[in-house]
């Protein structure tokens, strides 16, 4: 007679083998959710590196940490296309790439999709390169010398809105911000009649950019920029761009 295991309660699950049948009753309490991972809730990433060994190693580390690698790329041009196609949570990209490098690719990716998180990887802790990466839109910059488990931690932190940078790079960025008053660009009064976009336009005017150049930078029409300039002049009480530049410089140095 075939052996049968019969606990007092539960669902019946039957498994047949060569000459016998094993019936096991498993109890699943009602109202208590099973701890089954939801694939749709997993973070997704694209890994970009022209070194196949490095790419495979990074992919393995991420997937062991529960991050789904949806695609891999060997250069910046591929990264741009794959980011457009897959729209991952994070693009993890080597800086030194053939064809299109990581800096240029980051600028293109973030321009097309501003909310896209990009974390750059480099073979060394080059702070100048790190600052450049952050300036073009990267959310982080890590050396490949970091511990393997630091990379998935950085990705999960970036998804939460945290910057993925070393302490040394953070200090470098702070130092550059402290020097910003000397140049003035980007500084504005706490209280101002100008909107955020009007200040951004005014910054470019102070740099000497033309209406056409500003329109290209913001990907808008020249008429839109002319409307911004008109409102800026009115709010500052001046009649020309030169007077606007002089006025904002006085505001920035507190005179």
N, C-alpha and C positions, 0 to 999 in steps of 0.2 A: 504494500500500500504506500502511495506517495506521501512523504512527510509534509505536514502542514503546520505553519506557525500561526497561531490565532490569538493575538492580544485582544483585550476586551472591546476596544473601540478603534475606529479609523476607517480609511478608505481601502478598498481591496485592490491590490496590484498583483497580477499573475505573470510569472515568467516560466516558460517551458524550456526544458533541456532535453537531452537525447531520449531518456527513458522515464523521465519523471516531471512532475509539475510542482513548482514551489510557489505557494500562495502566501504573500506577506501583507499584513494590514498595517498601514502607516497612519498615525494620527497627526492631523494638521489642525491646530486650534483655529476656530472660527474667529474672524475679526482681527487676527494678528498677521501683518504683512510678512511675506517671505523676504529674506535678505538676498534678493537676486539683483545683480547690477543692471542698471538700465543703460544699454549702449548709447542711446541718444543723449544721455546726460554726460558722457565722457568728453573731456577736452580734446580738441583736435589740433594737429600741427603739421606743417610742411617742413621738412629738413632739407637744407640746401648746402651742399659741399661738393667740390669737384674731386675730393679724395674719397673713393668708394669705401675704403676701410673705415675712415672716420665717420662717414655717413651711416654705415651699418651699425657701428658702435653706438652712435648717438640715438639712432632709431631704437635699438634694443633697450637702452637705458630708459627712454621715454615710455616705451610700451610696457616695460616692467613696472613703471610707476603709474600705469593706468591712463596714459595719454596716447590717444590713437593717432598714429602717423598716417595721414590720408594720401600723401604723395611725397616723392623725393625729387630733387632737382640737382643738376650739376653746374649750373651757371645762373647768373642773374636774369637773363632773358627768359629761361624756363621758369624761374621763380615767379616772375611777374605774371606769366600766363597761368600758372597753376594756382596762384593766389586768387586770380580773377575767377578761375573755374571752381575751386573748392571752397573759397571763403572760410579758411580755417580760423580757429581762435588765435593761433600764434604761427608766425613764420620765423623759424630758427635758421639763421643764415650766416655762413662764413663771409667775412669781409672781402678777402682776397680771392676773387673768382675770375675765370676767363670770360671773354666776350663782354658781359656787363657786370661790373663789380657790385659788391654788396651795398655800397653807399648809394650808387645811382639807382639800383633796384629798389632800395628802401624808399627813396624819394618818389619813384614812380608808383610803387604799391600804395603808399600812404596818401599820395595825391589822388589816386583813383578811389580809395576807400579809407577816409581819415580815421575811422575807428579800428582799422586793422592794427594788431599788435605785432611789432617786429622786434626780435632780439638778435643782435649781432654777435658773432663769435670771431675771435681773433687768436692768432698763434701766440701773441704776446700782449702784455698789458700796456698798450700804446694809448696814453691818455688823450693825446691830440686827436687820434683817430676815433677814440670813444666820444669825445665832445662833438666831432664832426658828425658821427652817426646819430647822436641825439638831436643835433640841429636839423637834420633832414627828416626826423620823425620817428626814429627808433625808440622803443620803450626801454631798451636795455642794451648793455654791452658787456660781454663776459669773455674772459680769457679761457682758452681751451685747457689751461693748466688747473682749473678748478676741479674739485672732487666731483665724480660722476653724478652723485645724488644731488649736487647743487643745481644742476641744470633743470630737472623737473620741478624743484622747489622754486626756482626763479620764474619758470613758466607759470606755475600756479599762482605765484605772487603777482605777476604781471596781469593775469586775468582778473585778479582782485583789485587792480588799479595801482599796484606798487611798482616802482622803478627797479629794474634788475641791473644794478651797477655796483661796482666795488666801492669800498669806503674811500679809496684813493681817488677814484674818478668823481665821486660825489663831492669830495673836497675841492677838486679842480673846477668843477662846475660852479660851486659856491664862490670860489675865488674870482672867477670870471664875472659872475653876477655883481660882486662887490666893486668891480672896476667899471661896470656899466655906466654909472653917472658921468664918467669922463667923456664918454661918447654921446650919452644922452638918449640915443634911440631906444625906444621901448618904455622910457619913463613917462609917467603921466600923473597929474594930481589925483588924489584920492577922490575928490569931488570935481566933476567936470561935466559941462553941458554936452561934450562930444561923446558919441557912442564908441563902443569898442572898435567897430569897423572904421569909423572916421579917424580914430587915432592910428589905426594900422595904415590907412591911406596917407595920413599926415607924416608918419614915419618914413614912408617911401618918398614923399615929396621932399622931406629934409635930406634924403640921400641923393636928391637930384634926379629922380626917375621921372620920365615923361608920362603923360596920360596913357599912351599906348602901352608902355612898359608895365605900368601899374595894373592896367586891365588884363594883360597877359598873366601877371603874377597871381591875380585873384580869379582868373578864368571867367571874366565878365566882359560886358561890352564897354566901349569907351564912353558911351552916353551915361552908363551907370557911374563911372568914375567921375565924370564931369558933374553929375548931380551931387556926389559926395563932396567934391571940392567946393561947390557952390554953398552947400550947407556949412562946411568948415569955415569958409571965409565969413559967412554971416554970423556964426556963433562966436568967432574970435573978434568980430568987429573990425576986420581989415578988408582991403580991396584987391590984394594980389597974393600970389603964392610966396613971393619974397617976403612980404609983410607977415604972412602966416608963419613962415620959418623963423623969422626974427622974434615973433610973439611967443612961439612955443619954446624957443631957446631961453627966453627970459623966464618963462614959467618953470622950466626945468632947473634953472640955477637959483630960483627964488628971488628974482629982482623985479 
